Amino acid sequence: MVAIGILALIVFVGATDVINFMDGINGITAGYALAVLVPLVLVNRSFAALRMTEGFIEESYLVVAIIGVLVFSFFNFRPKGKAKCFAGDVGSIGIAFIMLFAIGLLIARTGDITWLIFLLVYGVDGVCTIAHRIMLHENLGQAHRKHAYQLMANELGLSHVVVSLVYMGLQLLISLGFIYLCPPTVLAHGCIWCAPVRCWWGRMWRL
């Protein structure tokens, strides 16, 4: 149990850092938070229906968080230079805690760690970026602009809103597919992870 606790601490601290680092353009934190919180509400309701009991978490916890993110989106989900307010470290880490607490509770209740797929898009971007910088022998402690969203916004010149919607839509698509198309078994959930892991491994070899 101690080993599991230490591993969970490492994973969740790392996930918090990634969510904080990804807060670099308008709308991405708010959009991605909605793409995580909305599927969690759906899982909570299906959890309650299947077990004829309450969900894995008090639904108001998720609903209040969604309302807060929607209000923030009104001021932040705008083109570059047009945002009226920003999440900053406090906001991005705060929403990270909210999401990770809910996902952690879901994992604890089901014993299925593959629910981390609700953070897959950020996870793949963060891990690939770190691996890429290590291969380039860069100092990981220094600032950089090598995340995929940064390349899309800065190098390709795509709008902040477009890039944020891509991340939001992709994660939402993955999460909803995981909920409604994947059989609710640990084995089936594990097989779903093979695809992104294989893609990541292939990218590392090409680099």
Contacts in CASP RR format, 6 or more apart in sequence:
PFRMAT RR
TARGET T0000
AUTHOR 0000-0000-0000
METHOD contacts of the structure
MODEL  1
MVAIGILALIVFVGATDVINFMDGINGITAGYALAVLVPLVLVNRSFAAL
RMTEGFIEESYLVVAIIGVLVFSFFNFRPKGKAKCFAGDVGSIGIAFIML
FAIGLLIARTGDITWLIFLLVYGVDGVCTIAHRIMLHENLGQAHRKHAYQ
LMANELGLSHVVVSLVYMGLQLLISLGFIYLCPPTVLAHGCIWCAPVRCW
WGRMWRL
8 104 0 8 1.000
11 116 0 8 1.000
12 100 0 8 1.000
12 104 0 8 1.000
15 96 0 8 1.000
15 100 0 8 1.000
15 119 0 8 1.000
15 122 0 8 1.000
15 123 0 8 1.000
16 93 0 8 1.000
16 96 0 8 1.000
16 97 0 8 1.000
16 100 0 8 1.000
18 122 0 8 1.000
18 123 0 8 1.000
18 125 0 8 1.000
18 126 0 8 1.000
19 29 0 8 1.000
19 32 0 8 1.000
19 92 0 8 1.000
19 93 0 8 1.000
19 95 0 8 1.000
19 96 0 8 1.000
19 99 0 8 1.000
19 119 0 8 1.000
19 122 0 8 1.000
20 89 0 8 1.000
20 92 0 8 1.000
20 93 0 8 1.000
20 96 0 8 1.000
21 126 0 8 1.000
21 147 0 8 1.000
22 28 0 8 1.000
22 29 0 8 1.000
22 32 0 8 1.000
22 92 0 8 1.000
22 122 0 8 1.000
22 125 0 8 1.000
22 126 0 8 1.000
22 147 0 8 1.000
22 149 0 8 1.000
23 29 0 8 1.000
23 87 0 8 1.000
23 88 0 8 1.000
23 91 0 8 1.000
23 92 0 8 1.000
24 149 0 8 1.000
24 150 0 8 1.000
25 80 0 8 1.000
25 149 0 8 1.000
25 150 0 8 1.000
25 153 0 8 1.000
25 160 0 8 1.000
25 163 0 8 1.000
25 164 0 8 1.000
26 76 0 8 1.000
26 77 0 8 1.000
26 78 0 8 1.000
26 79 0 8 1.000
26 80 0 8 1.000
26 81 0 8 1.000
26 82 0 8 1.000
26 83 0 8 1.000
26 160 0 8 1.000
26 161 0 8 1.000
26 164 0 8 1.000
27 73 0 8 1.000
27 76 0 8 1.000
27 77 0 8 1.000
27 78 0 8 1.000
27 83 0 8 1.000
27 160 0 8 1.000
27 161 0 8 1.000
27 164 0 8 1.000
28 149 0 8 1.000
28 160 0 8 1.000
28 163 0 8 1.000
28 164 0 8 1.000
28 167 0 8 1.000
28 168 0 8 1.000
29 76 0 8 1.000
29 87 0 8 1.000
29 91 0 8 1.000
29 92 0 8 1.000
29 95 0 8 1.000
30 69 0 8 1.000
30 72 0 8 1.000
30 73 0 8 1.000
30 76 0 8 1.000
30 77 0 8 1.000
30 87 0 8 1.000
30 164 0 8 1.000
31 69 0 8 1.000
31 73 0 8 1.000
31 77 0 8 1.000
31 164 0 8 1.000
31 165 0 8 1.000
31 167 0 8 1.000
31 168 0 8 1.000
32 121 0 8 1.000
32 122 0 8 1.000
32 164 0 8 1.000
32 167 0 8 1.000
32 168 0 8 1.000
32 171 0 8 1.000
33 65 0 8 1.000
33 69 0 8 1.000
33 95 0 8 1.000
33 98 0 8 1.000
33 99 0 8 1.000
34 66 0 8 1.000
34 69 0 8 1.000
34 70 0 8 1.000
34 73 0 8 1.000
34 168 0 8 1.000
34 172 0 8 1.000
35 167 0 8 1.000
35 168 0 8 1.000
35 169 0 8 1.000
35 171 0 8 1.000
35 172 0 8 1.000
35 175 0 8 1.000
36 99 0 8 1.000
36 103 0 8 1.000
36 118 0 8 1.000
36 119 0 8 1.000
36 171 0 8 1.000
36 175 0 8 1.000
37 62 0 8 1.000
37 65 0 8 1.000
37 66 0 8 1.000
37 69 0 8 1.000
37 98 0 8 1.000
37 99 0 8 1.000
37 102 0 8 1.000
38 66 0 8 1.000
38 172 0 8 1.000
39 118 0 8 1.000
39 172 0 8 1.000
39 175 0 8 1.000
39 176 0 8 1.000
39 178 0 8 1.000
39 179 0 8 1.000
40 57 0 8 1.000
40 62 0 8 1.000
40 99 0 8 1.000
40 102 0 8 1.000
40 103 0 8 1.000
40 106 0 8 1.000
40 118 0 8 1.000
41 59 0 8 1.000
41 62 0 8 1.000
41 63 0 8 1.000
41 66 0 8 1.000
42 176 0 8 1.000
42 179 0 8 1.000
43 56 0 8 1.000
43 106 0 8 1.000
43 115 0 8 1.000
43 179 0 8 1.000
44 55 0 8 1.000
44 56 0 8 1.000
44 57 0 8 1.000
44 59 0 8 1.000
44 62 0 8 1.000
45 55 0 8 1.000
45 59 0 8 1.000
46 179 0 8 1.000
47 55 0 8 1.000
47 56 0 8 1.000
47 109 0 8 1.000
48 54 0 8 1.000
48 55 0 8 1.000
56 105 0 8 1.000
56 106 0 8 1.000
56 109 0 8 1.000
56 110 0 8 1.000
57 102 0 8 1.000
57 105 0 8 1.000
57 106 0 8 1.000
61 98 0 8 1.000
61 102 0 8 1.000
62 102 0 8 1.000
65 95 0 8 1.000
65 98 0 8 1.000
69 95 0 8 1.000
72 85 0 8 1.000
72 87 0 8 1.000
75 83 0 8 1.000
75 84 0 8 1.000
75 85 0 8 1.000
76 83 0 8 1.000
76 84 0 8 1.000
76 85 0 8 1.000
76 86 0 8 1.000
76 87 0 8 1.000
77 83 0 8 1.000
77 161 0 8 1.000
77 164 0 8 1.000
78 84 0 8 1.000
78 160 0 8 1.000
78 161 0 8 1.000
79 159 0 8 1.000
79 160 0 8 1.000
79 161 0 8 1.000
80 153 0 8 1.000
80 159 0 8 1.000
80 160 0 8 1.000
87 95 0 8 1.000
99 118 0 8 1.000
99 119 0 8 1.000
103 115 0 8 1.000
103 116 0 8 1.000
103 118 0 8 1.000
103 119 0 8 1.000
104 115 0 8 1.000
106 115 0 8 1.000
107 113 0 8 1.000
107 115 0 8 1.000
107 116 0 8 1.000
111 186 0 8 1.000
112 186 0 8 1.000
112 189 0 8 1.000
114 186 0 8 1.000
114 189 0 8 1.000
114 190 0 8 1.000
114 192 0 8 1.000
114 193 0 8 1.000
115 189 0 8 1.000
117 174 0 8 1.000
117 175 0 8 1.000
117 178 0 8 1.000
117 189 0 8 1.000
117 192 0 8 1.000
117 193 0 8 1.000
118 171 0 8 1.000
118 175 0 8 1.000
118 178 0 8 1.000
119 171 0 8 1.000
120 171 0 8 1.000
120 174 0 8 1.000
120 196 0 8 1.000
121 167 0 8 1.000
121 170 0 8 1.000
121 171 0 8 1.000
121 174 0 8 1.000
122 167 0 8 1.000
122 171 0 8 1.000
124 196 0 8 1.000
124 199 0 8 1.000
124 200 0 8 1.000
125 147 0 8 1.000
125 148 0 8 1.000
125 149 0 8 1.000
126 147 0 8 1.000
127 200 0 8 1.000
128 148 0 8 1.000
128 200 0 8 1.000
128 203 0 8 1.000
128 204 0 8 1.000
129 144 0 8 1.000
129 146 0 8 1.000
129 147 0 8 1.000
129 148 0 8 1.000
130 140 0 8 1.000
131 204 0 8 1.000
131 207 0 8 1.000
132 146 0 8 1.000
132 207 0 8 1.000
133 140 0 8 1.000
133 144 0 8 1.000
133 146 0 8 1.000
134 140 0 8 1.000
135 204 0 8 1.000
135 207 0 8 1.000
138 144 0 8 1.000
145 151 0 8 1.000
145 154 0 8 1.000
149 163 0 8 1.000
149 164 0 8 1.000
149 167 0 8 1.000
152 158 0 8 1.000
152 163 0 8 1.000
152 166 0 8 1.000
153 159 0 8 1.000
153 160 0 8 1.000
153 163 0 8 1.000
178 189 0 8 1.000
178 192 0 8 1.000
182 188 0 8 1.000
182 189 0 8 1.000
182 192 0 8 1.000
END
